[in-house]
Amino acid sequence: MKEELIDVLDENGVKTGEVLSRSEVHKKGLWHRAIVVAVINENNEILLQQRSANKDKNANMWDISVAGHISAGQDSLSAAAREINEEVAINLGYKVDVKEFRYMYSFRKEQKFKEDFIERQFYDFFILRKNDLRIESIKFQESEVQKIKFCSMSELRELIENKQIVERKEVYSILEDYIFKI
């Protein structure tokens, strides 16, 4: 499988014109863009995924519905739709469309996982509300995800407190505000 190519950004989130492989971007610790999507059902429960044991970071941990890199030349909304349709295919007889996403906000984050794996990312956070969504109607990419479940905000807080979920405090606080304002 060919490695994903990513647009390199400067510290302000502007494309530099350089395009590198995902592994090269992380090895050099270069800025790039990613998306995070919270899928929420009519009960205001959030779809979570348990990351595969073979992932290079946060293996076996619970995570937000979908997260992923934005491929070179792609915009955030297209990347969000692609990631949903790839990682968590929702069997509703159609693919998720970019018009269904609600943009929440963007933030940047730096993390060093090991000497040759530095993540410097600008994240664009979206919410996707889906009614009548059942676990049985969702197929997930087994190379990326081991398990999925819906959880309430209080269950999410418990996962955060017990450090059983990928650390995304910037996302969880906005998500909590959003759910309680509905």
N, C-alpha and C positions, 0 to 999 in steps of 0.2 A: 504494500500500500504506500502510495506517495505521501510524503509528509506535507502537512498544511503549510501554506505560505502566508505570512502576516506582514501587514504594513507597519513599519517602524515609525514611532511618533517622537516628537521632542517632549520636553518636560511640561509643555503647555497643552499637549494633546494634538498638536498639528503634525500631519504626515510629513516625513522628511524626504519622501521619494524613494527610500530604500525599502526593499522587500526581502525578507529572510525567512528561513524555515522556523517553525515553532521552537525546535530545540536550540537553534542558534540564538534566537531572541532571548530565550531564558538563560542560556549559557553566558551571554554577554550582559544580561540584566538590562535590556533595552525596553523603553516604554512602548506599549501597544494597547489595543482596546479589546475588551471582552464584554459579554452581556450576562445578565442575571435575570431570570424570569421566575416569578412566583405564580403558580397556577392555583387558583382559589375556586372552590365549589360553592354551591348555593348555601351551604351550612357555614360558610366562612372558615372552612378547613383548608389548610395548605398542603399541597402535594409535596411530599419529600421523597428523595431517592437515597438509597444506601449505595455509596460508591463501591465499585468493584475492588476486590482484594489486590488486583494487579495494577492499580493506578499509581503513578509516580509520586503523588502527594495526596494526603488525606484518605488513604486507602481504608476501606471498611467503615468510614464515617458517614453519618447522615448528612444530607446537603439539601439546599433549596431545590425546587422542582427541576430547573435546568440552568446550567451555566456553561459558557464556552467562549472560545476565541472568535474574533471577527476575522474572517479570511481576507486576504489582500483584495482590494477593490470592492469589498462588500460594505454595506451600511449596517447599522445596528439592528434595525427592524428586520431586514432580510436574514441576518444572522440569528436573531431570536426565533423566527419562523423555521429556519433550517434546523436549528438545534432541537426545537420541540418535535419537529417531524422526524428527526433522526433518532434522538435519544429516547423520547417518550412519545411514541406514536399513539395519538388519541383516535380510537376507531369510531369516528362519527360519520363515516362515509365521505369525508372530504378532508383536505389538508388545512391546517391552521393558516389563516391569512394575516398579513401584516396589519390590516385595519382592526384586528381584534385585540391588539396590544395597547395597554395604557402606559405611556412613559411616565415614570415617577421622578427620577433624577439621575445625575451622574456623579461619580466620585472617583478619586484615585487612591491607590493603595500600593505599598511596597512591602514585599515579604522575601526573606531569604530562607529557602528550605535547606540548601546545602551550598557549598562553595561554587558549584557549577550549575545551580538552579536558583536563579533570582527572578522574582516576578515583580515587574513594575507595570501595573495595569491601570487604565482608565476603564471604569465599569459603567455601563448604561443599564439601569434597573427598570424592568417592566413588570406589569401585572397582567395576567390573562385570566379573566373570569369565565368559567364554564359551568353551566347548570347541567344537571343530570349526568354528571361525570362519575363513573364507578371504577373502582380499581380493576374489575374484570374487563373493562373496555379499554384498558391501557396496556399496550405492549411496550416493553423497554428493551433497549440494546444491551444484551447480556455482557458484552465486552466492557461496557461502561458502568452498568448498574446491576446490583444483585437483588434488590428488593425495592418496592415502593409502598407508600402508605399515605393516608391523609391524617393530619393531626390538627388539633385545636391550638389556639394561641397559648393556652396554659401548658399544653404538652410541649410546644416549641420552647417555651421558657425553661421547662424542666430539662430538655435536651441541651440547651445552652448552658444552664447551670452545671450540669453533669459533664460538660465538655464532650458530648457525644455527637455534636454536629459541627460542620465546618464553620469556623469563626467568620461571621459576616455581620458584625454589629451594625454597620451602616445600613444594611438591608433590613435586618430584623426590627430595628426601631421604626423605620418608615412603614414597614409592613404592619406593625402593631397599630400605629396611628391610623392607617388606612382602614384596617378591619374594624376598629372601634368607632370610626366616624360614619360607617355605613348604617 
